[in-house]
């Protein structure tokens, strides 16, 4: 694992509950590609990374990915009108 000063997903300092991800790196890469956030570019060539367990879980959760890729749609969603 490359020596870095912050976690790649949350950009917080290297401290706290950390897990070393190697087998799940493909899932993180796929999540980044879906999110179009560029993190996958920073992960190229890496065989493992250290991240917070909760950040990994939140980053790869399908509902979190959907929320990240369509914030404009969610903000602009209209509530159904109630005609009286």
N, C-alpha and C positions, 0 to 999 in steps of 0.2 A: 504494500500500500504506500502510495506517495505521501510524503510529509506535507501536510497542509495546515493552515491555521484556523480555518473555519469549515464547518460541515457544508457539503455541496448542495444539499436540498434546502436548508433553512438559513444558511450563512451565519449561524451563531458560532461562538468560539468553541473549540474542541474541549468539551467538558460534559459531565453528566453521564446518563445512561447511553452507552454507545454499543452498537452491534457492528460487526464486520460482515459485510455482505459480499459474497462472491457468487453463490449459486443463484441468488435473486437479482443479480445485476441486469440480466436480460429483461426482467419485468420492469425495473427502473428505467432502462433504456426505452422500452416500448411506451411506458407512461410519459416520458419526456417527449418522445416523437408525437404522441397524441396531443400533448399539451402545447406543443410548438414553443417551448420555452428555452431551447438551446442547451439545456443541461446535458443532453446526449452527446453534444460535441465535446464538452469538457470531460466526459467519461471514456472517450475513445482511447483504446489501448490499455485501459485499466482492467485488472483482473479482480480487484476487490476495493471497496471503499468503506470508510467508517461513517456511520450515520446514527442519529437517534432512532430508536425503535419506533416511537410514535410518529416521527416524521416519515419514515419509510411506509408505515401503515397508511397514513393520511395521503401521502403522495401517490400511492398505487391504488387507492380505493376508487372503483369505477364512478361513484357519485361525485367524488372530489375532482376527478378528471373532467367529468361532464360540466361541473360548475366552473372549472378553470377555462374551458374552451368556449363557453357560451355566456360570459357575464353580461354582454350587451342584450342578448335575448332574454335573460332572466330579469334584468333591470327594466327592460321595456315591455315586459309581459303585462298585458292588460287584465284587470280583474273583470270578471263577468258583470255586466250591468244588471241592476235590479230595477226593472220598470214597475212603477206603481200606478 
